[in-house]
Amino acid sequence: MTPSAEPIDVLLVEDDPGDELMTREAFEDNKIGNTLHVVRDGEEALDFLYRRGDHPDAPRPDLILLDLNLPKYDGRQVLQEIKSDADLAHIPVVVLTTSAAEEDILRSYKLHANAYVTKPVDLDQFIAAVRQIDDFFVQVVRLPGRH
């Protein structure tokens, strides 16, 4: 396993300010300085990905952390849109949500989520989970366009 020294762009789609703060903390405390971009609803996520509205110069994310329960378009709709678009489908999407419901897990995988992680309630466990996702996609997995 060869760690990548090159930071990646991560899009966090999260409407809960507390979860956003914990995710930021996990990224800031981690070894590699990945760039975390945050949008707060499904519509803004699609605007970011399609570089429209307030995001005309948005970078193409290397990884998306997606909550399911979002205002405007929910995470399931966003996931379906991402995975049905040839220009976006290659981007790994990790569903990071409070739901442990079997139907949400199954539906997310049917919509081609790359992973499904239930948010731990405990702060330290939440930060550890986000760090593990970050480490896995930066150091273990080869992402398109990254060497």
SULMO-V69388 format. One record per residue. N is the residue number from 0. RES is the residue in one letter. PHI is phi in degrees with one decimal (NA if undefined). PSI is psi in whole degrees, -180 to 180 (NA if undefined). Layout:
<<N;RES;PHI;PSI> <N;RES;PHI;PSI>>
//
This chain:
<<0;M;NA;117> <1;T;-105.2;115> <2;P;-67.8;142> <3;S;-85.3;131> <4;A;-90.6;-8> <5;E;-86.5;120> <6;P;-63.4;154> <7;I;-118.2;162> <8;D;-94.2;124> <9;V;-116.0;130> <10;L;-102.0;118> <11;L;-99.5;122> <12;V;-108.2;100> <13;E;-150.2;126> <14;D;-96.9;-9> <15;D;-92.0;114> <16;P;-59.0;-34> <17;G;-65.8;-44> <18;D;-67.6;-36> <19;E;-61.3;-46> <20;L;-61.5;-44> <21;M;-65.2;-37> <22;T;-67.1;-44> <23;R;-58.0;-45> <24;E;-60.2;-43> <25;A;-62.2;-41> <26;F;-69.9;-41> <27;E;-66.9;-35> <28;D;-81.8;-13> <29;N;-78.8;164> <30;K;-66.4;-38> <31;I;-102.4;135> <32;G;-83.0;66> <33;N;-68.3;152> <34;T;-93.2;123> <35;L;-103.1;118> <36;H;-103.9;137> <37;V;-123.1;132> <38;V;-126.6;153> <39;R;-109.8;1> <40;D;-154.9;171> <41;G;-65.0;-37> <42;E;-64.4;-43> <43;E;-66.7;-33> <44;A;-60.8;-46> <45;L;-67.9;-37> <46;D;-60.6;-43> <47;F;-62.0;-48> <48;L;-67.3;-34> <49;Y;-95.9;5> <50;R;53.5;55> <51;R;-130.8;171> <52;G;63.6;-125> <53;D;-80.4;4> <54;H;-126.7;47> <55;P;-66.4;-24> <56;D;-111.4;21> <57;A;-63.5;138> <58;P;-72.8;155> <59;R;-75.7;118> <60;P;-67.7;150> <61;D;-89.6;-18> <62;L;-154.3;141> <63;I;-120.9;128> <64;L;-103.8;116> <65;L;-121.7;121> <66;D;-78.9;150> <67;L;-85.2;-39> <68;N;-94.3;92> <69;L;-125.1;154> <70;P;-73.8;163> <71;K;69.7;-88> <72;Y;-106.2;132> <73;D;-79.4;170> <74;G;-60.4;-31> <75;R;-65.2;-42> <76;Q;-65.9;-41> <77;V;-64.2;-45> <78;L;-60.1;-44> <79;Q;-61.4;-42> <80;E;-63.4;-46> <81;I;-60.0;-50> <82;K;-77.3;-11> <83;S;-99.5;0> <84;D;-104.0;121> <85;A;-58.8;-30> <86;D;-80.6;-17> <87;L;-114.1;-22> <88;A;-57.3;-26> <89;H;-76.2;-14> <90;I;-74.2;124> <91;P;-64.6;135> <92;V;-120.9;122> <93;V;-105.8;117> <94;V;-76.6;121> <95;L;-123.5;101> <96;T;-145.2;165> <97;T;-79.9;-18> <98;S;-75.2;128> <99;A;-110.1;14> <100;A;-67.1;131> <101;E;-56.3;-39> <102;E;-65.7;-34> <103;D;-68.7;-41> <104;I;-62.5;-50> <105;L;-61.7;-46> <106;R;-63.8;-40> <107;S;-61.4;-44> <108;Y;-69.2;-35> <109;K;-64.1;-29> <110;L;-86.6;9> <111;H;75.2;33> <112;A;-61.7;146> <113;N;-83.1;-24> <114;A;-161.8;157> <115;Y;-131.0;120> <116;V;-125.2;125> <117;T;-83.9;128> <118;K;-63.6;124> <119;P;-67.5;147> <120;V;-76.1;-35> <121;D;-71.0;133> <122;L;-56.2;-50> <123;D;-63.5;-39> <124;Q;-68.6;-37> <125;F;-62.4;-49> <126;I;-61.2;-42> <127;A;-62.5;-40> <128;A;-63.6;-45> <129;V;-64.6;-40> <130;R;-62.0;-40> <131;Q;-65.8;-40> <132;I;-61.7;-48> <133;D;-58.8;-50> <134;D;-59.1;-44> <135;F;-61.5;-49> <136;F;-78.5;-18> <137;V;-94.9;-41> <138;Q;-102.8;-25> <139;V;-103.9;-50> <140;V;-83.7;143> <141;R;-91.1;121> <142;L;-93.9;150> <143;P;-57.5;137> <144;G;79.0;3> <145;R;-115.7;140> <146;H;-111.5;NA>>
//
